[in-house]
Amino acid sequence: MNDQMILGLVIVSAPKSLLTDEGFENVRVFTAADLEAYFEVKGSLHFDRGEDNLLSGHGKAGFAYWTKLFALTDEEIEETNWDHNEALHVLIKKVRKFVRENGLTVAKWNSFGERFDVVSPWCVQLFTPAAPPMLFNLGVGDMKWLATMEMEFSFWARREQWMELVMGAVEK
């Protein structure tokens, strides 16, 4: 299943009602254009507040979602010998390279968080198909790097529709 492991650098805005501004007057929701201009990067997949909510598959989103996706190449799948732990390590190395090459720092992230409201720190999120279930371990070295970058790690086993969407948007 390493061929279906997708790792995303994910940023999500705070929610803001689509029906009324009452209680949401001070919520500053970014757009993909805002984020990409600020960090000088291009994402793989996004939706802005008011656009179709790709996470749920129905309705308009009351928040913005942006991700840069990473997957293993055929060669990397072979090299990891279908070992989920090693595959996750290789994917995190790709995120690390993207972060380093694009000058993404904790200070820059915190500055972005002062301009816009976000629900949580930027995070690295692993997407896999919902079935069959996948077991993996996140290595200590990778956890230390995530901690120094003040990034969270999350795992999301997703339905087939989402997996098809991210598989089509990912760069190997």
Disulfide bonds with the S-S distance in Angstrom:
none
